[in-house]
């Protein structure tokens, strides 16, 4: 689905690729995907997942945070920015240890994005920006309720500080009667009241409320720029 952001990001990828003298096949081979997928990114049909955005930025040697906003900042060409200068290494992003637990998930039905099933599905790499952060875990998004911000299949990292209004969050609800696990939802936190958690989703756009007494946990989704250490 085309959005203003997907069109901007796609145009930025295309511009950076052409200025590097590359063709879409080079990006596809580097990301271990197909040319059609890269074509969909460049035309704005959809946004690349976080992993593919990071790989593409490293391959094109552009700033990944800027690319995620639809801007092109060539790392070795970066000039002064205000009173500071971009000094990001133009090589591959540093690799962290494979010590982030990927929690097992299962589809939660029409009224849930997913459920925690209590079992780890494995371990994934720790991004450089959270190398010292404890109590972090990863999930795969299984629904399309937050498209275009989070695509189905995209991996997200959760944890860190307490969630504040404006943060994206994973809300884990208490199990219903005769259920072992509660459903979980990924949304954007709007505000907390004494009785409710007010959130919004993007697809379709709407505001929702959760009874605070039915909530087991609220986990902050760590944003890309924080994962990268910006």
N, C-alpha and C positions, 0 to 999 in steps of 0.2 A: 504494500500500500504506500503510495507516494505521499510524503509530507514535506513541509517546508524544510525541516532539518535533513531528511534523507536526500532531498535534491541538493542542498548545500554541501553535504558531506560527499555525495557522489561527484559533484563538480570539482571539489577539492582533490579527491583521489585522481580524477582524470587529468586535472591540470598538473599535479605533481608527477604523475606517470609520464605524461608527454614531455615535461621539462627534463625528466631524467633520460629521455630517449628510449623508453620501454614500451612494450605492448601488453595488453591484458593477460596474455599467456604467461608472461614472466611473473606477474602477481599471483596468478592461479597456481603455478608450479610451486612458488615459494610457500603459499598458504595451504598447499595440498588440497586444492578445491578445483572446480572446473571453471572454464572461461565464462560460461553462462552466468555463474554466480557473480563474478566480478563485473560483468556487464550489467547485471541488475543493480549492483551497488552504484556504478557510475551513472546510470540513468535515473537513479533515485527511486527505483521500484521498492527497494527495502534497504534498511541499514545493516551494515555488517555487524555480526556479533562482536562482543568486546574482544575476544581472543583474536578474531580476524582483523579488527581495527588496529590492535597492537602490533600484529605481525606485519600488516600493510605499512603502518607508519615506520616501523624499524627498517623494512625493506626499502622504502622510498626515502629514508633518512629525513623524515619530517617530524615535527613535534606532535606526539600523539594526542595531547590534550587539545591543541589547536585544531587538529584534524577532526576530532570528535565534535567540534563546533562548526565545522565547515570552512575552516581557514587553513592556509598553507604557510608553514614556517619552516624553511629549510634550515636544518640544524647548523650546518657549517657556514651558512650565509647569514646567520642571525646577527643583527646589529644591536645597538643599545636599546633597551626598553625602559623608559623612565630613568630611574637612577640605578638600574641594574642591567646586567647583560645575561642573555641566555647562554648557559655553559653546559647544557646537556650533552653528554657523550653521543656522538653520531653513530656509534657502533650499536650492536644488539643490546637490548635491555638486559640488565643483570638478572641471572637466573637464581631464584631462591630455592630453598629446600622443599621437598615434597612432603610437607607436614601439616597441611590444612585438611581437616577431615571433611570429605564430601558425604553429606548425610543422604541416606536413602530416602527416596520420595515415591509416592504413588498418587495417581490422579485422584482428586477428591470429589469428583462428580460435578454436576452442572453448577452447584453453588459453592464450590471451593476450587482454588487454584491448584493446591496439592495438599497432601498430608505428610507429616513426619511419621515414618514407620519404626523409628527407634533403632535402625540399623545403619552403620556406616557403609557406604558403597565403595569406599576407597579413599585415597589421598590425592590432593592436587597441589600444584606449585604455589608457594607463598610469594606474592608480588613484593617488589622491593620496598614500597611505601609502608608496608605493615609488617616489616621484618621483626619488630619488637612487640607487636600487639598480641596479647593473649586472648583466649576465649573467642577465637574466630572460627567460623565454619563456612562451607560453601554449599550451594544448592543449584540445581538446574531448574530454570523457570519452565513450567509445563503448560501454562495457559497463555492466551493472547490478550488478557484484560489490560495489560500495560503497554501494548504496542502503541506508538513506535519506540518508547523508551526501552522496554525490555521485550525481546523476541522469544517465542517458544524455543526451548533448547539452549538458551543463553545461560552461562554460568554466572552466578552472583556470589559475592562474599558478604557475610553478615557479621556484625559485632562492633567492637569499639565502644565509643561513648553512648550514653542514653539518647534515644531518638528525640529529635526536636521538630516542631512544625516546619514543614518544607522538606524534610527528609523522606526518602522512600523507605518503606518498612515491610517486614514480613510479620504478620500477625498470626500467632498460633492460638487457636481457641481450645477451650477445654472439651474433652470428649463428651458427646451426647450419650444418653442412656443406651446401654448395650453396645457402645462403641469403644474400641480400645484406644484409638488415637483421634485427636481433634483435627479439624480441618485447618489449613493455613492459607493465608491470602497475602499477595504482594500488592501494596497500594502506596499512595503518597499521603503522609500525615498532614492534616490541616490543623487540628487542635484537639486538646484533651479537655474534658469537663469532668466533674465529679462522678458522673454516671456513664459517660459515653466517650468513645474514641471516634472522632470525625475524620474521614479520609476521602480521597477521591481516586478515581481510576480514569484511564484515557480511552479505553475501547470496550463498550461505548462510553463517552464521557458522562460521568455522573458522580454525585456525592453519596457516600454511604456512612452509616453509623454502626458501631459495635458496642454492645453492652460491656462495660468494663469488667463486670463480675463474671462474664463468660470468656474472658481472655486469660490465657495461661502465660504467654510471653509476647513481648514486642521486641523485635530485633531490627536494628538499623541496617540498611543496605549500604555498604561502603562505596562511595562514588569513585569513578574511574581516576580522577585526578589525585585522590588520596591513595589509591592503590599504587599509583606511579610515583608517589612521593612529592607531589606538587603542593 
